Amino acid sequence: MTTSETTSQSDSTSSGVTWWQRNARRLGLWARIVGLFAAIGLVVGWILFSPVAVSTHTVARGQVLAEVLGTGTLEARVSAVVGPKIPGLIVKIAVDQGDHVKAGDTLIALEDTDVRQQVAVAEADVAAAAASVERLQADRGRAEAVLLQARLTHERQVQAAASNASSQQELDKAAEALAVAEAELGRSGAAITEGQRRFTAVERSLDYQRARLHDTTIEAPFDALVVRRDRDAGDVVTAGSSVLQLVSLNEMWISAWVDETELARLAEQQQARVVFRSEPDIEYEGVVARVGREADRETREIVVDVRVERLPAKWAVGQRAEVYIRVDRREDVVIVPASLVLVRDGRLGVMVAENGTTRWREISIGLRGREVVEVASGLAPGDVVVSPAPPTAEPLRDGRRITPE
């Protein structure tokens, strides 16, 4: 081999090694990019074409109940705030919160010493007035007797004067005595009238004092439950102040606020479900007792009173509850769970299973219930509606392969 050939081969080898070394880093970067895109393609392909687990629901016929929701509080139709009619010192409160009472039971007693003394004074005044009337009536009897005697004397004097058996002076005296007797009888009659009026006045005063004495004892106005106690023995109270609050258990209801847009669908005697927040898993039957006729000008809601047929074992006046008033019912119609109805581009529809894939199907809705809705068109009994099975939250799309859970 010649010297020139050796030199040429050496230059070629040196040039080749230099090129690979110079491009090795770039080639490695491209290899990683290609590998990344390949991995992304595999993931996307797996997502797009691998079956997704779904929950299925077979469409059937059934019943739809349309309900109007209202939120309110438990109230008693008849309640009373019990307190004294007169100011005084409380010496006894016979009941406490949670006690049941009967109409006429003693609830509160006020200190009554002063009032009893006033009653005793009034009774003495009545007795004195009655004795005075009796004395005046006796005086009237005496005046009547004197008048009768004066009339007889006057008649005799008139007869005697006619036969000249009596003088004019004696006749004048008899006439004067008759006039005095008549005046005395009139005076006694006026005195009796005055005495009777005084007797009536003191009788009324006695009645007033007895009423005040009665007011020192406060009784239950009706059969009730004591739901609140605001005072204790030893407190000084004013007239009309609250000591106890009572509620009648004869009729309890939920005073619920309902949006005014539902007014046209509401009526008395409609059936309802009542769910207390203290027992969210239990429903109590109720019925609409009355529908309000005045809307709140701020919230635009009306009050609907729903009578509760049965109360929980533990309840409290004012506790919160939801009422679901049944305003319409459809029987033997195509139904689907309301949770499966979707909105796409402003249209209602569901995802149905067709040949192992999902398909969007537009539907029209009839009566809406709390859990199910009536399907007026778009579905038939036997169709299978699907939704992503938990924990998948991704919405389904057309053509996606599925596998029932």
Residue pairs with C-beta under 8 A, 6 or more apart in sequence:
49 401
50 401
51 356
51 401
51 402
51 403
52 388
52 392
52 394
52 396
52 400
52 401
52 402
52 403
53 388
53 389
53 392
53 402
53 403
53 404
53 405
54 353
54 358
54 386
54 387
54 388
54 389
54 396
54 402
54 403
54 404
54 405
55 386
55 387
55 388
55 389
55 390
55 404
55 405
56 353
56 384
56 385
56 386
56 404
56 405
57 336
57 337
57 340
57 384
57 385
57 386
57 387
58 382
58 383
58 384
58 385
59 334
59 335
59 336
59 375
59 379
59 380
59 381
59 382
59 383
59 384
59 385
60 334
60 335
60 381
61 332
61 333
61 334
61 335
61 381
62 332
62 333
62 335
62 372
63 329
63 330
63 331
63 332
63 333
63 335
64 329
64 330
64 333
64 335
64 366
64 367
64 368
64 369
64 372
64 373
64 374
65 326
65 328
65 329
65 369
65 370
66 326
66 327
66 328
66 329
66 367
66 368
66 369
67 273
67 324
67 325
67 326
67 327
67 369
67 370
68 258
68 262
68 265
68 266
68 324
68 325
68 327
69 258
69 322
69 323
69 324
69 325
70 254
70 256
70 257
70 258
70 304
70 306
70 322
70 323
70 325
71 256
71 257
71 320
71 321
71 322
71 323
72 254
72 255
72 256
72 257
72 303
72 304
72 306
72 320
72 321
72 323
73 254
73 255
73 317
73 318
73 319
73 320
73 321
74 252
74 253
74 254
74 276
74 308
74 311
74 315
74 316
74 317
74 318
74 319
74 321
75 252
75 253
75 254
75 255
75 305
75 317
75 318
76 247
76 248
76 249
76 251
76 252
76 317
77 248
77 250
77 251
77 252
77 253
77 289
77 305
78 222
78 247
78 248
78 250
78 251
79 245
79 246
79 247
79 248
79 317
80 221
80 222
80 224
80 245
80 246
80 247
81 242
81 244
81 245
82 107
82 108
82 218
82 220
82 221
82 242
82 243
82 244
82 245
82 246
83 218
83 237
83 239
83 240
83 241
83 242
83 243
83 244
84 108
84 110
84 215
84 216
84 218
84 237
84 239
84 240
84 241
84 243
85 215
85 239
85 240
86 110
86 212
86 215
86 216
86 239
87 236
87 237
87 238
87 239
88 110
88 111
88 112
88 216
88 236
88 237
89 110
89 111
89 234
89 235
89 236
89 237
90 108
90 109
90 110
90 111
90 231
90 232
90 233
90 234
90 235
90 236
90 237
90 243
91 109
91 110
91 111
91 233
92 108
92 109
92 233
93 107
93 108
93 109
93 229
93 231
93 232
93 233
93 243
93 244
94 105
94 106
94 107
94 108
94 109
95 101
95 105
95 107
95 226
95 229
95 244
96 226
96 229
97 226
97 227
97 228
97 229
98 225
98 226
98 227
99 225
99 226
100 223
100 224
100 225
100 226
101 107
101 220
101 223
101 224
101 225
101 226
101 246
102 220
102 223
103 219
103 220
103 221
103 222
103 223
104 219
104 220
105 219
105 220
106 217
106 218
106 219
107 218
107 219
107 220
107 243
107 244
108 217
108 218
108 243
108 244
109 216
109 217
109 218
110 215
110 216
110 217
110 218
110 237
111 216
112 213
112 216
112 217
115 209
115 212
115 213
115 216
116 213
118 209
118 212
119 206
119 209
119 210
119 212
119 213
121 209
122 202
122 205
122 206
122 208
122 209
122 210
123 206
125 202
125 205
125 206
126 199
126 202
126 203
126 206
128 202
129 195
129 198
129 199
129 201
129 202
129 203
130 199
132 195
132 198
132 199
133 192
133 195
133 196
133 199
136 188
136 191
136 192
136 195
137 192
139 188
139 191
140 185
140 188
140 189
140 191
140 192
143 181
143 184
143 185
143 187
143 188
144 185
146 181
146 184
146 185
147 178
147 181
147 182
147 184
147 185
149 181
150 174
150 177
150 178
150 180
150 181
150 182
151 178
151 181
153 174
153 177
153 178
154 174
154 175
154 177
154 178
156 174
157 166
157 170
157 171
157 173
157 174
157 175
158 171
158 174
160 166
160 170
160 171
161 167
161 168
161 170
161 171
218 243
220 246
221 246
222 246
222 248
223 248
223 249
223 250
224 246
224 247
224 248
224 249
225 246
225 247
225 248
225 249
226 244
226 245
226 246
227 245
227 246
227 247
227 316
227 317
228 244
228 245
229 243
229 244
229 245
230 242
230 243
230 244
230 245
231 237
231 241
231 242
231 243
237 243
247 317
251 289
251 307
252 307
252 308
252 311
253 286
253 289
253 305
253 306
253 307
253 308
254 274
254 286
254 305
254 306
254 308
254 321
254 323
255 303
255 304
255 305
256 303
256 304
256 305
256 306
256 321
256 322
256 323
257 296
257 299
257 301
257 302
257 303
257 304
258 266
258 301
258 302
258 303
258 304
258 325
259 300
259 301
260 295
260 300
260 301
260 302
262 327
263 291
263 302
265 327
265 328
266 288
266 291
266 304
266 325
266 327
267 288
267 291
268 288
268 289
268 290
268 291
269 287
269 288
270 287
270 288
270 325
270 326
270 327
271 285
271 286
271 287
271 325
271 326
272 285
272 286
272 287
272 288
272 306
272 323
272 324
272 325
272 326
273 283
273 284
273 285
273 286
273 323
273 324
273 326
274 283
274 284
274 285
274 286
274 306
274 308
274 321
274 322
274 323
274 324
275 282
275 283
275 284
275 321
275 322
275 323
275 324
276 282
276 284
276 312
276 315
276 319
276 320
276 321
277 319
277 320
277 321
277 322
278 312
278 314
278 315
278 319
279 312
282 312
284 308
284 309
284 310
284 311
284 312
285 308
285 309
285 310
286 306
286 307
286 308
286 309
286 323
287 306
287 307
287 309
288 304
288 305
288 306
288 307
288 325
289 305
289 306
289 307
290 304
290 305
291 302
291 304
291 305
292 302
292 303
292 304
292 305
293 302
294 302
295 301
295 302
296 302
304 323
304 325
306 323
306 325
324 370
328 367
330 366
330 367
330 374
333 366
333 367
333 374
333 375
334 374
334 375
334 379
334 380
334 381
335 369
335 372
335 373
335 374
335 375
336 350
336 363
336 372
336 373
336 375
336 379
336 385
337 371
337 372
337 373
337 385
338 368
338 369
338 370
338 371
338 372
338 373
339 387
340 350
340 351
340 385
340 387
341 348
341 349
341 350
341 363
341 365
341 373
342 348
342 349
342 350
342 351
342 395
343 349
344 360
347 362
348 362
348 363
348 364
348 365
349 360
349 361
349 362
349 363
349 378
350 360
350 361
350 363
350 378
350 379
350 385
351 358
351 359
351 360
351 361
351 385
351 386
351 387
351 396
352 358
352 359
352 361
352 379
352 383
352 384
352 385
352 386
353 359
353 384
353 385
353 386
353 402
353 404
356 401
356 402
357 398
357 399
357 400
357 401
357 402
358 386
358 396
358 397
358 398
358 399
358 400
358 402
359 398
359 399
360 398
361 378
361 379
362 378
363 375
363 376
363 377
363 378
363 379
364 375
364 376
364 377
364 378
365 373
365 374
365 375
365 376
366 373
366 374
366 375
366 376
367 373
367 374
368 374
379 385
386 396
386 402
386 404
387 396
388 394
388 395
388 396
389 405
396 402
